[in-house]
Amino acid sequence: MDFRKRLQLAADRGMRTRSEREKKEAAEAYTEEEYRRLHSNYRLELSDHIEACLGQLADNFPGFKYETLVGETGWGGAVSRDDLEIDAGKRRNAYSRLQVLVGTFNTYHVLEISAKGAVRNKENFNRQHYAKLDDADLDDFRQLIERWVLDYAEHYAAG
């Protein structure tokens, strides 16, 4: 067999190998609908965990009120309180708030959580974490949510 014929056979084998690999990868990859469903399941579980953690924060610091958040930026919850402080006869409002959200589904197939907080009118708490849906570990996300709520509680108590 001459070199030209062997070269053509080698090229054909390579194309078959690539085609088989692409078919295998396509079968293993999530479809867009599967990604949506996976994100939705994660969002529901994490939203419940956010509600439980923020509810405990509100129980520990009387005056905080819990609210469920659902919107364009995500799902989750927030606790807030508005205090009246009187210092040397002057009246001042002190607003504190913590919100924790699970981001909306996106084309990058990323699961994202974020937290923003203010303690006595000073916005000094901002956290964010994300992972590809394929690699997301819900236990890691739950632990982060707990850590963030504990960090905020410490900021609030120190302020």
Secondary structure per residue as TSV (DSSP state, phi and psi in degrees):
chain	resnum	aa	ss	phi	psi
A	1	M	-	360.0	135.2
A	2	D	-	-81.8	166.5
A	3	F	H	-60.6	-40.4
A	4	R	H	-60.6	-42.2
A	5	K	H	-67.6	-42.7
A	6	R	H	-64.4	-37.5
A	7	L	H	-63.7	-42.8
A	8	Q	H	-63.9	-43.2
A	9	L	H	-62.5	-40.6
A	10	A	H	-63.2	-42.4
A	11	A	H	-64.2	-40.8
A	12	D	H	-63.5	-44.0
A	13	R	H	-61.3	-42.5
A	14	G	H	-62.3	-40.6
A	15	M	H	-68.5	-37.5
A	16	R	H	-64.9	-42.6
A	17	T	H	-61.2	-45.8
A	18	R	H	-63.3	-42.9
A	19	S	H	-61.8	-44.5
A	20	E	H	-63.0	-42.0
A	21	R	H	-63.7	-42.5
A	22	E	H	-64.9	-38.9
A	23	K	H	-64.2	-42.2
A	24	K	H	-63.9	-44.9
A	25	E	H	-63.8	-39.6
A	26	A	H	-66.0	-37.6
A	27	A	H	-68.2	-33.4
A	28	E	H	-81.9	-27.7
A	29	A	S	-72.2	147.8
A	30	Y	-	-71.8	146.3
A	31	T	-	-83.2	166.8
A	32	E	H	-58.7	-40.5
A	33	E	H	-67.0	-37.7
A	34	E	H	-65.2	-38.8
A	35	Y	H	-62.2	-42.6
A	36	R	H	-61.0	-44.8
A	37	R	H	-65.0	-42.6
A	38	L	H	-62.7	-45.2
A	39	H	H	-61.8	-41.9
A	40	S	H	-61.8	-43.3
A	41	N	H	-62.8	-45.0
A	42	Y	H	-62.1	-43.5
A	43	R	H	-60.3	-44.0
A	44	L	H	-62.9	-46.0
A	45	E	H	-64.2	-44.8
A	46	L	H	-70.7	-35.1
A	47	S	H	-62.7	-40.7
A	48	D	H	-63.1	-40.3
A	49	H	H	-67.5	-40.1
A	50	I	H	-60.2	-46.2
A	51	E	H	-59.8	-42.9
A	52	A	H	-64.8	-45.0
A	53	C	H	-66.7	-46.1
A	54	L	H	-68.1	-32.9
A	55	G	H	-62.6	-40.2
A	56	Q	H	-68.5	-36.0
A	57	L	H	-61.5	-45.1
A	58	A	H	-63.9	-35.2
A	59	D	H	-68.8	-34.0
A	60	N	H	-78.5	-30.5
A	61	F	S	-118.3	91.2
A	62	P	T	-55.2	142.0
A	63	G	T	110.1	-24.7
A	64	F	-	-75.3	139.2
A	65	K	E	-116.5	136.6
A	66	Y	E	-91.8	142.1
A	67	E	E	-139.5	141.3
A	68	T	E	-81.8	136.5
A	69	L	E	-114.8	128.7
A	70	V	E	-140.2	123.6
A	71	G	E	-169.9	-165.8
A	72	E	T	-65.9	-28.2
A	73	T	T	-87.7	-17.0
A	74	G	E	151.4	-170.0
A	75	W	E	-124.0	145.6
A	76	G	E	165.5	-138.2
A	77	G	E	-157.4	172.4
A	78	A	E	-149.1	150.4
A	79	V	E	-122.1	143.4
A	80	S	E	-150.9	160.5
A	81	R	E	-153.7	152.9
A	82	D	E	-127.0	111.7
A	83	D	E	-103.8	150.7
A	84	L	E	-104.3	122.3
A	85	E	E	-115.4	132.8
A	86	I	E	-117.4	118.4
A	87	D	E	-130.4	118.4
A	88	A	T	53.7	40.9
A	89	G	T	79.9	-0.9
A	90	K	E	-99.5	136.5
A	91	R	E	-94.9	137.3
A	92	R	E	-146.6	137.4
A	93	N	E	-91.9	138.6
A	94	A	E	-123.0	112.7
A	95	Y	E	-101.3	131.4
A	96	S	E	-128.9	142.4
A	97	R	E	-158.0	144.9
A	98	L	E	-134.8	128.0
A	99	Q	E	-125.5	138.4
A	100	V	E	-127.5	126.9
A	101	L	E	-129.0	147.4
A	102	V	E	-98.9	123.3
A	103	G	-	-63.2	160.4
A	104	T	-	-73.9	164.4
A	105	F	-	-63.3	140.0
A	106	N	-	-136.4	166.5
A	107	T	T	-70.9	-12.9
A	108	Y	T	-88.0	-3.3
A	109	H	-	56.8	52.3
A	110	V	E	-118.2	136.5
A	111	L	E	-96.7	125.7
A	112	E	E	-130.9	139.1
A	113	I	E	-125.2	148.5
A	114	S	E	-144.1	153.8
A	115	A	E	-137.0	136.8
A	116	K	E	-133.0	139.8
A	117	G	E	-148.8	156.7
A	118	A	E	-133.3	140.2
A	119	V	E	-122.1	116.5
A	120	R	T	48.8	58.4
A	121	N	T	72.6	4.7
A	122	K	E	-114.2	114.4
A	123	E	E	-79.2	103.1
A	124	N	E	-132.4	17.9
A	125	F	E	-134.9	116.0
A	126	N	E	-147.7	117.2
A	127	R	E	-134.0	152.3
A	128	Q	E	-154.0	141.9
A	129	H	E	-148.7	144.2
A	130	Y	E	-149.9	159.2
A	131	A	E	-154.5	151.3
A	132	K	E	-62.2	142.1
A	133	L	T	-55.9	-36.2
A	134	D	T	-61.6	-33.3
A	135	D	T	-106.8	-1.9
A	136	A	-	-64.2	133.4
A	137	D	-	-113.0	110.8
A	138	L	H	-61.8	-33.1
A	139	D	H	-62.8	-40.1
A	140	D	H	-61.9	-42.9
A	141	F	H	-65.5	-42.0
A	142	R	H	-61.2	-44.4
A	143	Q	H	-63.5	-38.7
A	144	L	H	-63.6	-44.1
A	145	I	H	-58.9	-46.5
A	146	E	H	-60.9	-45.1
A	147	R	H	-61.8	-42.6
A	148	W	H	-64.3	-41.7
A	149	V	H	-65.0	-40.5
A	150	L	H	-65.2	-41.6
A	151	D	H	-59.9	-44.1
A	152	Y	H	-64.0	-42.6
A	153	A	H	-59.2	-39.8
A	154	E	H	-66.2	-43.6
A	155	H	H	-59.1	-44.5
A	156	Y	H	-65.4	-45.5
A	157	A	H	-65.8	-33.0
A	158	A	H	-77.9	-25.4
A	159	G	-	-81.9	360.0
